[in-house]
Amino acid sequence: MNYNYRYRLRPSDAHREQLAWTVDTCRQAYNHFLHRLNRTDDTSAYSEQKLLPSLKKWWSDLKGVHSKVLQKVVQRLYDNLSTLHGRKENG
């Protein structure tokens, strides 16, 4: 039998602020890549993820977010669009 453990988090006010800032920065990055996708249709998740290091150079807020988190933001965007496309085809 498999058990799933649940833990209640009680972050301090400083941690709450940091978490809220990270979520907001990820939202901005998601919208940035969505805007890029709307401008050019021939991109892939991998090619967009390759742009993250250069993007961090001029967008200093991204330096505070772990690289894997930003890669998952881009991947989530492409997964969402793929799911939306599939749903549109099915009616």
PyMOL CGO cylinders between C-alpha atoms (Angstrom):
from pymol import cmd
from pymol.cgo import CYLINDER

trace = [
    CYLINDER, 0.00, 0.00, 0.00, 1.30, 3.44, -0.92, 0.3, 1, 1, 1, 1, 1, 1,
    CYLINDER, 1.30, 3.44, -0.92, 0.99, 6.30, 1.49, 0.3, 1, 1, 1, 1, 1, 1,
    CYLINDER, 0.99, 6.30, 1.49, 0.98, 9.95, 0.59, 0.3, 1, 1, 1, 1, 1, 1,
    CYLINDER, 0.98, 9.95, 0.59, 2.23, 12.19, 3.32, 0.3, 1, 1, 1, 1, 1, 1,
    CYLINDER, 2.23, 12.19, 3.32, 0.92, 15.71, 3.66, 0.3, 1, 1, 1, 1, 1, 1,
    CYLINDER, 0.92, 15.71, 3.66, 2.71, 18.43, 5.51, 0.3, 1, 1, 1, 1, 1, 1,
    CYLINDER, 2.71, 18.43, 5.51, 1.32, 21.81, 6.40, 0.3, 1, 1, 1, 1, 1, 1,
    CYLINDER, 1.32, 21.81, 6.40, 3.72, 24.63, 5.67, 0.3, 1, 1, 1, 1, 1, 1,
    CYLINDER, 3.72, 24.63, 5.67, 3.84, 27.60, 7.93, 0.3, 1, 1, 1, 1, 1, 1,
    CYLINDER, 3.84, 27.60, 7.93, 6.31, 29.93, 6.26, 0.3, 1, 1, 1, 1, 1, 1,
    CYLINDER, 6.31, 29.93, 6.26, 7.49, 33.04, 7.98, 0.3, 1, 1, 1, 1, 1, 1,
    CYLINDER, 7.49, 33.04, 7.98, 6.49, 36.43, 6.62, 0.3, 1, 1, 1, 1, 1, 1,
    CYLINDER, 6.49, 36.43, 6.62, 9.85, 36.78, 4.87, 0.3, 1, 1, 1, 1, 1, 1,
    CYLINDER, 9.85, 36.78, 4.87, 9.43, 33.40, 3.18, 0.3, 1, 1, 1, 1, 1, 1,
    CYLINDER, 9.43, 33.40, 3.18, 5.88, 34.29, 2.15, 0.3, 1, 1, 1, 1, 1, 1,
    CYLINDER, 5.88, 34.29, 2.15, 7.16, 37.46, 0.54, 0.3, 1, 1, 1, 1, 1, 1,
    CYLINDER, 7.16, 37.46, 0.54, 9.89, 35.55, -1.29, 0.3, 1, 1, 1, 1, 1, 1,
    CYLINDER, 9.89, 35.55, -1.29, 7.41, 32.92, -2.52, 0.3, 1, 1, 1, 1, 1, 1,
    CYLINDER, 7.41, 32.92, -2.52, 5.00, 35.57, -3.74, 0.3, 1, 1, 1, 1, 1, 1,
    CYLINDER, 5.00, 35.57, -3.74, 7.84, 37.38, -5.53, 0.3, 1, 1, 1, 1, 1, 1,
    CYLINDER, 7.84, 37.38, -5.53, 8.97, 34.14, -7.20, 0.3, 1, 1, 1, 1, 1, 1,
    CYLINDER, 8.97, 34.14, -7.20, 5.43, 33.30, -8.36, 0.3, 1, 1, 1, 1, 1, 1,
    CYLINDER, 5.43, 33.30, -8.36, 5.00, 36.82, -9.74, 0.3, 1, 1, 1, 1, 1, 1,
    CYLINDER, 5.00, 36.82, -9.74, 8.33, 36.65, -11.59, 0.3, 1, 1, 1, 1, 1, 1,
    CYLINDER, 8.33, 36.65, -11.59, 7.37, 33.28, -13.08, 0.3, 1, 1, 1, 1, 1, 1,
    CYLINDER, 7.37, 33.28, -13.08, 4.06, 34.78, -14.22, 0.3, 1, 1, 1, 1, 1, 1,
    CYLINDER, 4.06, 34.78, -14.22, 5.92, 37.60, -15.94, 0.3, 1, 1, 1, 1, 1, 1,
    CYLINDER, 5.92, 37.60, -15.94, 8.28, 35.12, -17.62, 0.3, 1, 1, 1, 1, 1, 1,
    CYLINDER, 8.28, 35.12, -17.62, 5.32, 33.01, -18.79, 0.3, 1, 1, 1, 1, 1, 1,
    CYLINDER, 5.32, 33.01, -18.79, 3.68, 36.09, -20.32, 0.3, 1, 1, 1, 1, 1, 1,
    CYLINDER, 3.68, 36.09, -20.32, 6.99, 37.12, -21.92, 0.3, 1, 1, 1, 1, 1, 1,
    CYLINDER, 6.99, 37.12, -21.92, 7.38, 33.78, -23.67, 0.3, 1, 1, 1, 1, 1, 1,
    CYLINDER, 7.38, 33.78, -23.67, 3.72, 33.74, -24.65, 0.3, 1, 1, 1, 1, 1, 1,
    CYLINDER, 3.72, 33.74, -24.65, 4.22, 37.15, -26.29, 0.3, 1, 1, 1, 1, 1, 1,
    CYLINDER, 4.22, 37.15, -26.29, 7.31, 35.82, -28.11, 0.3, 1, 1, 1, 1, 1, 1,
    CYLINDER, 7.31, 35.82, -28.11, 5.33, 32.80, -29.28, 0.3, 1, 1, 1, 1, 1, 1,
    CYLINDER, 5.33, 32.80, -29.28, 2.53, 35.01, -30.61, 0.3, 1, 1, 1, 1, 1, 1,
    CYLINDER, 2.53, 35.01, -30.61, 5.05, 37.05, -32.60, 0.3, 1, 1, 1, 1, 1, 1,
    CYLINDER, 5.05, 37.05, -32.60, 6.82, 34.04, -34.16, 0.3, 1, 1, 1, 1, 1, 1,
    CYLINDER, 6.82, 34.04, -34.16, 5.16, 30.67, -34.67, 0.3, 1, 1, 1, 1, 1, 1,
    CYLINDER, 5.16, 30.67, -34.67, 8.21, 28.58, -35.53, 0.3, 1, 1, 1, 1, 1, 1,
    CYLINDER, 8.21, 28.58, -35.53, 9.70, 28.20, -32.05, 0.3, 1, 1, 1, 1, 1, 1,
    CYLINDER, 9.70, 28.20, -32.05, 9.95, 25.20, -29.78, 0.3, 1, 1, 1, 1, 1, 1,
    CYLINDER, 9.95, 25.20, -29.78, 10.16, 24.85, -26.02, 0.3, 1, 1, 1, 1, 1, 1,
    CYLINDER, 10.16, 24.85, -26.02, 13.78, 23.77, -26.28, 0.3, 1, 1, 1, 1, 1, 1,
    CYLINDER, 13.78, 23.77, -26.28, 14.81, 26.77, -28.40, 0.3, 1, 1, 1, 1, 1, 1,
    CYLINDER, 14.81, 26.77, -28.40, 13.08, 29.12, -25.97, 0.3, 1, 1, 1, 1, 1, 1,
    CYLINDER, 13.08, 29.12, -25.97, 14.74, 27.46, -22.98, 0.3, 1, 1, 1, 1, 1, 1,
    CYLINDER, 14.74, 27.46, -22.98, 18.11, 28.03, -24.63, 0.3, 1, 1, 1, 1, 1, 1,
    CYLINDER, 18.11, 28.03, -24.63, 17.39, 31.79, -24.48, 0.3, 1, 1, 1, 1, 1, 1,
    CYLINDER, 17.39, 31.79, -24.48, 17.08, 31.83, -20.69, 0.3, 1, 1, 1, 1, 1, 1,
    CYLINDER, 17.08, 31.83, -20.69, 20.78, 32.49, -19.90, 0.3, 1, 1, 1, 1, 1, 1,
    CYLINDER, 20.78, 32.49, -19.90, 20.91, 35.51, -22.20, 0.3, 1, 1, 1, 1, 1, 1,
    CYLINDER, 20.91, 35.51, -22.20, 17.54, 36.68, -20.90, 0.3, 1, 1, 1, 1, 1, 1,
    CYLINDER, 17.54, 36.68, -20.90, 18.90, 36.62, -17.35, 0.3, 1, 1, 1, 1, 1, 1,
    CYLINDER, 18.90, 36.62, -17.35, 21.61, 39.08, -18.36, 0.3, 1, 1, 1, 1, 1, 1,
    CYLINDER, 21.61, 39.08, -18.36, 19.21, 41.93, -19.09, 0.3, 1, 1, 1, 1, 1, 1,
    CYLINDER, 19.21, 41.93, -19.09, 16.28, 40.88, -16.87, 0.3, 1, 1, 1, 1, 1, 1,
    CYLINDER, 16.28, 40.88, -16.87, 17.95, 40.96, -13.48, 0.3, 1, 1, 1, 1, 1, 1,
    CYLINDER, 17.95, 40.96, -13.48, 14.89, 39.67, -11.56, 0.3, 1, 1, 1, 1, 1, 1,
    CYLINDER, 14.89, 39.67, -11.56, 15.28, 36.29, -13.24, 0.3, 1, 1, 1, 1, 1, 1,
    CYLINDER, 15.28, 36.29, -13.24, 18.59, 35.79, -11.46, 0.3, 1, 1, 1, 1, 1, 1,
    CYLINDER, 18.59, 35.79, -11.46, 16.63, 35.26, -8.23, 0.3, 1, 1, 1, 1, 1, 1,
    CYLINDER, 16.63, 35.26, -8.23, 14.67, 32.32, -9.68, 0.3, 1, 1, 1, 1, 1, 1,
    CYLINDER, 14.67, 32.32, -9.68, 16.28, 28.90, -10.03, 0.3, 1, 1, 1, 1, 1, 1,
    CYLINDER, 16.28, 28.90, -10.03, 17.01, 27.89, -13.62, 0.3, 1, 1, 1, 1, 1, 1,
    CYLINDER, 17.01, 27.89, -13.62, 14.98, 24.66, -13.44, 0.3, 1, 1, 1, 1, 1, 1,
    CYLINDER, 14.98, 24.66, -13.44, 11.92, 26.64, -12.36, 0.3, 1, 1, 1, 1, 1, 1,
    CYLINDER, 11.92, 26.64, -12.36, 12.24, 28.93, -15.38, 0.3, 1, 1, 1, 1, 1, 1,
    CYLINDER, 12.24, 28.93, -15.38, 12.68, 25.94, -17.68, 0.3, 1, 1, 1, 1, 1, 1,
    CYLINDER, 12.68, 25.94, -17.68, 9.48, 24.44, -16.28, 0.3, 1, 1, 1, 1, 1, 1,
    CYLINDER, 9.48, 24.44, -16.28, 7.66, 27.74, -16.88, 0.3, 1, 1, 1, 1, 1, 1,
    CYLINDER, 7.66, 27.74, -16.88, 8.53, 27.54, -20.58, 0.3, 1, 1, 1, 1, 1, 1,
    CYLINDER, 8.53, 27.54, -20.58, 7.65, 23.85, -20.72, 0.3, 1, 1, 1, 1, 1, 1,
    CYLINDER, 7.65, 23.85, -20.72, 4.31, 24.51, -19.01, 0.3, 1, 1, 1, 1, 1, 1,
    CYLINDER, 4.31, 24.51, -19.01, 3.48, 27.14, -21.63, 0.3, 1, 1, 1, 1, 1, 1,
    CYLINDER, 3.48, 27.14, -21.63, 4.06, 24.72, -24.49, 0.3, 1, 1, 1, 1, 1, 1,
    CYLINDER, 4.06, 24.72, -24.49, 2.21, 21.91, -22.67, 0.3, 1, 1, 1, 1, 1, 1,
    CYLINDER, 2.21, 21.91, -22.67, -0.78, 24.22, -22.10, 0.3, 1, 1, 1, 1, 1, 1,
    CYLINDER, -0.78, 24.22, -22.10, -0.85, 25.22, -25.75, 0.3, 1, 1, 1, 1, 1, 1,
    CYLINDER, -0.85, 25.22, -25.75, -0.60, 21.61, -26.87, 0.3, 1, 1, 1, 1, 1, 1,
    CYLINDER, -0.60, 21.61, -26.87, -3.50, 20.61, -24.62, 0.3, 1, 1, 1, 1, 1, 1,
    CYLINDER, -3.50, 20.61, -24.62, -5.56, 23.57, -25.84, 0.3, 1, 1, 1, 1, 1, 1,
    CYLINDER, -5.56, 23.57, -25.84, -4.90, 22.59, -29.45, 0.3, 1, 1, 1, 1, 1, 1,
    CYLINDER, -4.90, 22.59, -29.45, -6.01, 19.03, -28.75, 0.3, 1, 1, 1, 1, 1, 1,
    CYLINDER, -6.01, 19.03, -28.75, -9.21, 20.21, -27.09, 0.3, 1, 1, 1, 1, 1, 1,
    CYLINDER, -9.21, 20.21, -27.09, -10.02, 22.50, -29.99, 0.3, 1, 1, 1, 1, 1, 1,
    CYLINDER, -10.02, 22.50, -29.99, -9.64, 19.59, -32.42, 0.3, 1, 1, 1, 1, 1, 1,
    CYLINDER, -9.64, 19.59, -32.42, -12.02, 17.46, -30.34, 0.3, 1, 1, 1, 1, 1, 1,
    CYLINDER, -12.02, 17.46, -30.34, -14.62, 20.21, -30.23, 0.3, 1, 1, 1, 1, 1, 1,
]
cmd.load_cgo(trace, "trace")
